[in-house]
């Protein structure tokens, strides 16, 4: 189970919802600061019977995890910055540039059953 934190730059508020997630045990790639994992997420609206979960229909995601512990504040700062960049990209794209800018949505995932996260 996860608690997903998404930032809305227009209202400057965090939205929180809960979902189910499966994260691969091993990273498929890594950078200098984070490791990347394959994941699948099911919204609780889709989950009717826990024993009948169909993970094949779940959305694919990439989950990034900091290599060092204690980076919760950094994770929230990174997501807020990315949401603000997305807002500016949308405003820029309204001008119909020859090459629009697309910013991938990001969120902070808190593993509800693991107190060491996000």
Buried (B, 14 or more C-beta within 10 A) or exposed (E): EBBBBBBEBEEEEBEEEEBBBEBEEEBEEEEEEBBBBBBBBBEEEBEEEEEEBEEEEBEEBEBBBBEEEEBBEEBBEBBBEBBBBBBEBBEEEEEEEEEEEEBEEBBBBBBEEEEEBB
